[in-house]
């Protein structure tokens, strides 16, 4: 997938791309044509850095409803000629998910678009999953012919069909088609279901990887084979060592951690760190200095998993290092440090934002730690991260940290968070937003009544308000 270009946070497009609540609030007061243009841009050019994790579809669907938006731009995107050449889910997935939510809100035009795309589009399986949750039996039965026509009737086509049925995210259409009154359809789908079940059983009977009785050296060799074919196996290999290694094998494992092959060294470091070996911290420090990039990464990961008092003490001495181990030390103190570590965590937070920007991966842990430790003077940095990050998940973490550190949160960011794209962020807002603001009261009631809203959010809302006739605002 292409790397999205994110507009500045002060623009309507930038706010909508980030999924911020202020995006919705600004769109509702902007000229309708301008708001719909920005909304359509977001839906057909997915702005998420991680489209498999971040939420946007419900956020955009609700804005389509509020604006009374037409779906012609989504239709043009779905049925563009490019769909025949680019079958990546990331190209059309967001648009299909938005249509799914709109269909659940009763938009018939969205339902019809999903049906058309499921019959002819390259990402038909996603569209079918959306329909499986929202369409009636008659609508799904009508798709049996065009979907099955995608698979050849030769052995290869039937095998592909069986794999598709086996791996279907939403099984409802396939179960419906297996009972179809048209014998040709029902027979073919039932055969695919049976073949898929048999294939799953066969795979379970042919496990790959380590076997009981393997030696420590065999585990190291397996990990190195993974390196040779580009697959990192040191984590499962370390778990295997837990099963096969005894006290007499420690010298061999320590030697591998010092200067073994890449796969063996990564495995040994992980194993020793997980076991709180007395030499683990020194070996990790040496690996960061002398190891290859994968070894350094494995050493840092192993260190961050450690829970011992010795590891936290070492983190305090490493926190000033200008290398990956120093950054890891800051994250460990954010997770496991005490009140005496506030200055070190705050310094790590500031350095990460200054050096890597508001989307630095290390910020996730540092922001959480800032809130955990209640570092009040970190609020200006947290507010900067909240405004500028393109990650809706990181913004939600910043909101949670601000709720614990910033007295102005309830009357500031918490208000816009009620319209945020992430349900966890809306939940935070529902618990903290100041209800003296009329917009807050109205939005809380809307969230409470919306069947598409997550249960956790509605629970938080109900903790703030009661039924309309008894609510004490």
C-alpha positions in Angstrom: 0.0 0.0 0.0 1.2 3.5 -0.7 2.3 5.8 2.1 -0.6 8.2 2.8 0.1 12.0 2.5 -1.4 13.6 5.6 -2.5 17.3 5.4 -1.6 19.7 8.2 -3.5 19.2 11.4 -5.0 22.7 11.2 -6.9 22.0 8.0 -10.3 20.3 7.6 -8.7 17.5 5.4 -6.0 17.0 8.0 -8.5 16.7 10.8 -10.6 14.2 8.9 -7.6 12.1 7.8 -6.6 11.8 11.5 -10.1 10.9 12.5 -10.2 13.6 15.1 -13.5 14.7 16.6 -12.7 18.3 15.6 -12.9 17.0 12.0 -16.5 16.2 12.3 -17.3 19.4 14.2 -15.5 21.6 11.6 -17.1 19.7 8.7 -20.6 20.3 10.0 -19.9 24.1 10.0 -17.9 24.3 6.7 -19.6 24.7 3.3 -21.2 21.4 2.5 -19.4 20.9 -0.9 -16.0 21.5 0.8 -16.8 19.1 3.6 -18.0 16.4 1.2 -14.9 16.8 -1.0 -12.6 16.3 2.0 -14.7 13.4 3.2 -14.6 11.7 -0.1 -10.9 12.2 -0.4 -10.3 10.4 2.9 -12.6 7.4 1.9 -11.1 6.8 -1.5 -7.5 7.5 -0.4 -7.3 5.7 2.9 -5.2 7.9 5.2 -4.4 5.3 7.8 -0.8 4.3 8.3 -2.0 0.9 9.6 -5.3 0.2 7.9 -5.7 -3.2 9.7 -5.6 -1.6 13.2 -6.9 2.0 13.0 -10.7 2.7 12.8 -12.2 5.2 10.4 -15.2 3.6 8.7 -17.9 4.3 11.4 -16.5 7.9 11.8 -16.8 8.6 8.1 -20.1 6.8 7.8 -21.6 9.0 10.5 -20.3 12.1 8.8 -21.9 11.0 5.5 -25.2 10.7 7.4 -24.8 14.1 9.0 -24.0 15.8 5.7 -26.5 13.8 3.7 -23.7 12.9 1.4 -24.1 11.2 -1.9 -22.1 8.1 -2.8 -21.2 8.8 -6.4 -17.5 9.4 -5.5 -17.3 6.0 -3.7 -19.1 4.3 -6.6 -16.6 5.8 -9.1 -13.7 4.6 -7.0 -15.0 1.1 -6.5 -15.9 0.5 -10.2 -12.9 2.3 -11.7 -10.9 0.4 -14.3 -8.0 0.3 -11.7 -10.1 -2.3 -9.8 -9.3 -4.9 -12.4 -5.5 -4.4 -12.0 -5.1 -3.6 -8.3 -6.8 -6.2 -6.2 -5.2 -5.2 -2.9 -7.7 -5.0 0.0 -6.2 -1.7 1.1 -7.4 0.1 -2.1 -11.1 -0.5 -1.5 -11.5 -1.9 2.1 -12.2 1.5 3.8 -14.9 2.4 1.2 -16.6 -1.0 1.5 -16.5 -0.8 5.3 -18.1 2.7 5.2 -20.8 1.4 2.9 -21.4 -1.4 5.4 -22.1 1.0 8.2 -24.3 3.1 6.0 -26.3 0.1 5.0 -26.8 -0.7 8.7 -28.1 2.8 9.1 -30.7 2.1 6.4 -29.0 3.7 3.4 -30.4 1.6 0.5 -28.0 3.1 -2.0 -25.1 1.7 0.1 -26.6 -1.7 0.2 -27.0 -1.8 -3.6 -23.4 -0.7 -4.1 -22.2 -3.5 -1.9 -24.2 -6.0 -3.8 -23.0 -4.8 -7.2 -19.4 -4.8 -6.0 -19.7 -8.3 -4.5 -20.8 -9.5 -7.8 -18.2 -7.9 -10.0 -15.4 -6.3 -7.9 -11.9 -7.6 -7.2 -12.3 -7.2 -3.5 -15.6 -9.1 -3.5 -14.9 -11.1 -0.4 -14.8 -8.0 1.8 -18.0 -6.7 0.3 -19.6 -10.2 0.9 -18.5 -10.0 4.6 -20.2 -6.6 4.9 -23.3 -8.0 3.4 -23.2 -11.1 5.5 -23.8 -8.8 8.5 -26.5 -6.6 6.9 -28.3 -8.1 3.9 -31.3 -10.4 4.0 -31.3 -14.0 2.8 -32.8 -13.1 -0.6 -30.1 -10.6 -1.3 -27.3 -13.1 -0.4 -28.9 -15.9 -2.4 -28.8 -13.7 -5.5 -25.0 -13.5 -5.2 -24.4 -17.2 -5.2 -24.1 -17.5 -9.0 -21.7 -14.5 -9.6 -19.5 -15.5 -6.7 -19.3 -19.2 -7.6 -18.6 -18.2 -11.3 -15.3 -16.8 -10.1 -14.0 -20.3 -9.5 -13.2 -22.7 -12.3 -14.8 -26.1 -12.3 -11.5 -27.9 -12.7 -9.5 -29.3 -9.8 -7.6 -26.1 -9.3 -10.7 -24.0 -9.2 -12.4 -26.3 -6.8 -9.4 -26.3 -4.5 -9.4 -22.5 -4.6 -13.1 -22.5 -3.8 -12.5 -24.9 -0.8 -9.8 -22.6 0.5 -12.0 -19.6 0.2 -14.9 -21.2 2.0 -12.5 -22.6 4.7 -11.0 -19.1 5.4 -14.2 -17.0 5.0 -14.3 -14.4 7.8 -18.1 -14.4 7.8 -19.5 -17.9 7.0 -23.2 -17.0 6.8 -23.4 -16.7 2.9 -21.7 -20.0 2.4 -23.9 -21.7 4.9 -26.9 -20.2 3.2 -25.7 -21.3 -0.2 -25.0 -24.9 1.1 -28.8 -25.1 1.7 -29.7 -23.4 -1.6 -32.7 -25.0 -3.4 -30.7 -24.9 -6.6 -29.0 -28.3 -6.4 -26.0 -27.3 -8.5 -25.1 -24.5 -6.1 -25.8 -26.4 -2.9 -23.8 -29.5 -4.0 -20.8 -27.4 -5.0 -20.7 -25.4 -1.8 -21.1 -28.4 0.4 -18.3 -30.2 -1.4 -16.1 -27.1 -0.8 -17.0 -27.1 2.9 -16.1 -30.8 3.3 -12.8 -30.3 1.4 -11.9 -27.3 3.6 -12.5 -29.2 6.7 -10.4 -32.2 5.5 -7.6 -29.8 4.5 -7.6 -28.2 8.0 -7.4 -31.7 9.6 -4.5 -32.6 7.3 -2.6 -29.5 8.3 -3.1 -30.3 12.0 -1.7 -33.8 11.4 1.4 -32.4 9.7 2.9 -29.9 12.1 6.3 -28.3 11.2 9.1 -27.1 13.4 10.8 -28.5 16.5 10.0 -32.0 17.8 10.4 -33.5 21.3 13.9 -34.7 21.8 15.6 -31.9 19.9 18.9 -30.7 21.3 19.9 -27.1 22.0 22.0 -27.0 18.9 19.1 -28.3 16.8 17.0 -25.4 18.0 19.8 -22.9 17.1 20.1 -24.5 13.7 16.3 -24.2 13.1 16.4 -20.5 14.1 19.3 -19.9 11.7 17.3 -21.6 8.9 14.6 -19.0 9.5 17.2 -16.2 9.1 18.3 -17.7 5.8 14.9 -17.7 4.4 13.9 -14.3 5.8 11.7 -15.5 8.7 12.5 -14.5 12.2 12.1 -17.6 14.4 14.1 -16.7 17.5 11.0 -16.1 19.6 9.4 -19.6 19.1 13.0 -21.0 19.2 13.5 -19.4 22.6 10.3 -21.1 23.8 11.6 -24.4 22.5 14.8 -23.9 24.5 12.6 -23.6 27.6 11.4 -27.1 26.9 14.7 -28.8 25.8 17.5 -27.0 27.7 18.7 -28.0 31.1 21.2 -26.5 33.6 24.0 -28.3 31.8 23.3 -26.5 28.6 23.7 -23.0 30.0 27.4 -22.6 28.9 26.4 -23.4 25.3 23.6 -20.9 25.4 25.7 -18.1 26.9 28.4 -18.7 24.3 25.7 -18.4 21.6 24.5 -15.2 23.1 28.1 -13.8 23.0 29.1 -14.6 19.5 26.8 -17.2 17.9 25.2 -17.0 14.4 22.5 -14.4 14.0 19.6 -16.8 14.7 21.3 -18.5 17.6 22.4 -15.2 19.2 18.9 -13.8 19.0 17.4 -17.0 20.4 19.9 -17.2 23.2 19.4 -13.6 24.3 15.6 -14.0 24.4 15.9 -17.3 26.4 18.3 -15.8 28.9 16.3 -12.6 29.4 13.0 -14.5 29.8 14.7 -16.7 32.5 16.3 -13.7 34.3 19.7 -15.2 33.9 22.3 -13.2 35.9 24.4 -12.6 32.8 21.5 -11.6 30.6 21.8 -7.8 31.1 25.5 -7.7 30.3 25.0 -9.9 27.3 22.2 -7.6 26.0 24.5 -4.6 26.4 27.3 -6.3 24.5 24.9 -7.4 21.7 23.7 -3.8 21.2 27.3 -2.7 20.8 28.6 -5.6 18.6 25.6 -7.2 17.0 24.0 -6.8 13.6 20.8 -4.8 13.2 18.5 -7.9 13.8 20.6 -8.9 16.9 20.3 -5.4 18.3 16.6 -5.4 17.8 16.2 -8.8 19.4 18.4 -7.8 22.3 16.4 -4.6 22.9 13.1 -6.6 22.7 14.4 -9.1 25.2 15.4 -6.4 27.6 12.0 -4.7 27.5 10.3 -8.0 28.4 12.3 -8.3 31.6 10.5 -7.7 34.9 13.2 -7.9 37.5 14.3 -5.2 39.8 17.8 -5.5 38.4 16.5 -4.7 34.9 14.7 -1.6 36.1 17.9 -0.5 38.0 19.9 -1.1 34.8 17.4 0.9 32.8 18.1 3.9 35.1 21.8 3.8 34.2 21.1 3.2 30.5 18.4 5.9 30.1 20.9 8.5 29.0 22.4 6.4 26.2 22.0 7.8 22.7 21.2 4.4 21.2 18.4 1.9 20.9 19.2 0.6 24.4 18.8 4.0 25.9 15.4 4.4 24.2 14.4 1.0 25.5 15.5 2.0 29.0 13.1 5.0 28.8 10.3 2.8 27.8 11.0 0.3 30.6 10.9 3.1 33.1 7.7 4.3 31.6 6.2 0.8 32.1 7.8 -0.2 35.4 9.5 2.7 37.0 8.4 4.6 40.0 7.9 8.2 41.0 11.6 8.8 41.2 11.8 8.1 37.4 9.5 10.8 36.3 12.3 13.1 35.1 13.9 10.3 33.0 10.6 9.4 31.4 9.7 13.0 30.6 13.2 13.5 29.1 12.7 10.4 27.0 9.3 11.6 25.8 10.6 15.0 24.9 13.6 13.6 23.1 11.5 11.2 21.1 9.2 14.0 19.9 12.1 16.3 19.2 14.1 13.7 17.4 11.5 11.5 15.6 8.3 13.5 15.5 4.8 12.9 16.8 4.5 9.5 15.1 7.5 7.8 16.6 6.7 4.2 17.5 8.5 4.7 20.9 5.9 7.3 21.9 3.2 4.7 22.4 4.9 3.3 25.6 6.2 6.7 26.7 2.8 8.4 26.5 1.2 5.5 28.5 4.0 5.8 31.1 3.6 9.6 31.4 -0.1 9.1 32.3 0.7 6.1 34.6 3.2 8.2 36.5 1.0 11.3 36.5 3.7 13.7 35.1 1.7 16.9 35.1 4.4 19.0 33.4 4.3 16.7 30.4 0.9 18.0 29.4 2.2 20.4 26.7 4.1 17.6 25.0 1.1 15.3 25.2 -1.1 18.0 23.7 1.3 18.4 20.8 1.3 14.6 20.2 -2.5 14.6 20.4 -2.8 17.3 17.8 -0.2 16.2 15.3 0.0 12.4 15.3 -1.5 10.7 12.3 -2.1 7.6 14.4 -5.6 7.5 15.9 -4.4 4.9 18.4 -1.5 7.0 19.6 -3.9 10.0 19.9 -6.2 7.9 22.1 -3.3 7.0 24.3 -2.4 10.7 24.5 -6.0 11.5 25.5 -5.8 8.9 28.3 -2.6 10.4 29.5 -4.0 13.9 29.4 -7.0 12.8 31.4 -4.5 11.9 34.2 -2.2 14.9 33.9 -4.1 17.9 32.4 -6.8 19.6 34.5 -8.1 21.3 31.4 -8.8 18.0 29.6 -12.4 17.7 30.6 -13.3 21.1 29.1 -10.8 20.8 26.2 -9.8 17.8 24.2 -12.3 15.5 26.0 -15.2 17.4 24.3 -14.0 16.7 20.7 -13.0 13.2 21.7 -16.7 12.3 21.8 -16.6 12.4 18.0 -13.3 10.6 17.6 -12.9 7.7 15.2 -11.6 5.3 17.9 -14.1 3.8 20.3 -11.6 3.7 23.2 -11.0 7.4 22.8 -14.8 8.1 22.8 -15.0 6.0 26.0 -12.4 8.2 27.7 -14.3 11.3 26.6 -17.6 9.9 27.8 -16.1 9.5 31.3 -14.4 12.9 31.4 -16.1 15.5 29.2 -17.6 18.4 31.0 -21.4 18.2 30.6 -21.9 21.9 31.1 -21.2 22.1 27.4 -24.5 21.6 25.5 -22.7 19.8 22.7 -21.5 17.2 25.1 -25.0 16.4 26.4 -26.4 16.1 22.9 -23.5 13.8 21.7 -23.7 11.6 24.8 -27.4 11.0 24.2 -26.7 10.3 20.5 -24.0 7.7 21.4 -26.3 6.1 23.9 -29.0 5.6 21.3 -26.8 4.6 18.4 -27.0 0.8 17.8 -23.6 0.9 16.0 -21.8 2.3 19.0 -19.6 -0.1 21.0 -20.9 -1.4 24.3 -18.0 0.0 26.3 -18.7 3.5 25.1 -22.4 3.2 25.9 -21.6 1.9 29.3 -19.4 4.9 29.9 -22.2 7.2 28.6 -24.7 5.6 30.9 -22.4 6.2 33.9 -22.8 10.0 33.1 -26.4 10.3 32.1 -29.7 8.6 32.8 -32.9 8.4 30.8 -33.8 11.8 29.3 -36.5 12.5 31.8 -34.3 11.8 34.8 -30.9 12.9 33.6 -29.2 15.4 35.9 -27.0 17.5 33.7 
